[in-house]
Amino acid sequence: AFTVTVTPPEKPASDISLAFAVEAEGLRVSWPADFDGFVLETCRDLASAIWRAVDQVPVRDGGEWFVVIPTLESMGYFRLRK
């Protein structure tokens, strides 16, 4: 006798889409809850390619993870990294 365990492959990061909404506290950045364990990073200038993790801890709300970024900076880029 033997046991077979089937584990679905992880979703590739390229399938993740970030959603953005402006709230009173700042910019809400969210992504699907299926993508657990990812780190939201930000970069001020893509030419420099200096990415850093955001300071906010993601919160799970139903089917998504989100953080609210204070709107102190005039421009920025975001990505998820595992």
C-alpha positions as CSV (number, residue, x, y, z in Angstrom):
1,A,0.0,0.0,0.0
2,F,1.1,3.5,-0.6
3,T,-0.2,7.1,-0.2
4,V,-0.2,9.8,-2.8
5,T,-0.3,13.4,-1.8
6,V,-1.1,16.0,-4.4
7,T,-0.1,19.5,-3.7
8,P,-1.2,22.2,-6.1
9,P,1.6,24.4,-7.4
10,E,2.0,27.9,-6.0
11,K,0.5,30.6,-8.1
12,P,3.2,32.6,-9.9
13,A,3.8,36.1,-8.6
14,S,3.0,37.4,-12.1
15,D,-0.7,36.5,-11.5
16,I,-1.0,38.9,-8.6
17,S,-2.7,42.1,-9.1
18,L,-2.6,44.9,-6.6
19,A,-5.6,47.0,-6.0
20,F,-5.4,50.7,-4.8
21,A,-8.0,52.9,-3.1
22,V,-7.6,56.3,-1.5
23,E,-8.9,56.4,2.1
24,A,-8.9,59.2,4.7
25,E,-5.8,57.5,6.4
26,G,-3.8,57.1,3.1
27,L,-3.5,54.8,0.2
28,R,-4.9,51.3,0.7
29,V,-2.9,48.7,-1.2
30,S,-4.5,45.2,-1.3
31,W,-4.0,41.8,-2.9
32,P,-5.8,38.5,-2.9
33,A,-5.6,36.4,0.3
34,D,-4.5,33.4,-1.8
35,F,-1.1,35.0,-2.0
36,D,-0.1,34.5,1.7
37,G,3.5,35.1,2.7
38,F,4.3,37.9,0.3
39,V,6.1,41.1,1.3
40,L,4.8,44.4,-0.1
41,E,7.8,46.6,-1.2
42,T,8.0,50.1,-2.4
43,C,10.5,52.1,-4.5
44,R,10.5,55.9,-5.1
45,D,12.4,55.7,-8.4
46,L,12.4,52.7,-10.7
47,A,15.8,53.7,-12.2
48,S,17.5,53.3,-8.8
49,A,15.8,49.9,-8.3
50,I,16.1,50.3,-4.5
51,W,13.1,48.4,-3.1
52,R,12.3,48.2,0.6
53,A,9.5,46.6,2.6
54,V,6.8,48.9,3.7
55,D,6.6,49.6,7.4
56,Q,3.0,48.6,7.7
57,V,2.0,45.0,8.7
58,P,-0.5,43.5,6.3
59,V,-4.0,42.8,7.7
60,R,-6.2,40.0,6.4
61,D,-9.8,41.1,5.7
62,G,-11.9,38.4,4.2
63,G,-10.5,37.5,0.8
64,E,-7.7,40.0,0.8
65,W,-4.5,41.3,2.5
66,F,-4.1,45.0,2.8
67,V,-2.0,47.8,4.2
68,V,-2.8,51.5,4.4
69,I,0.2,53.7,3.4
70,P,0.2,57.3,4.7
71,T,0.2,59.6,1.7
72,L,3.3,61.6,2.8
73,E,5.3,60.9,-0.4
74,S,4.3,62.3,-3.7
75,M,5.2,59.3,-5.8
76,G,6.0,55.6,-5.4
77,Y,5.9,52.2,-6.9
78,F,4.8,48.9,-5.3
79,R,5.4,45.2,-5.8
80,L,4.9,42.0,-4.0
81,R,7.9,39.7,-3.3
82,K,8.0,36.2,-1.8
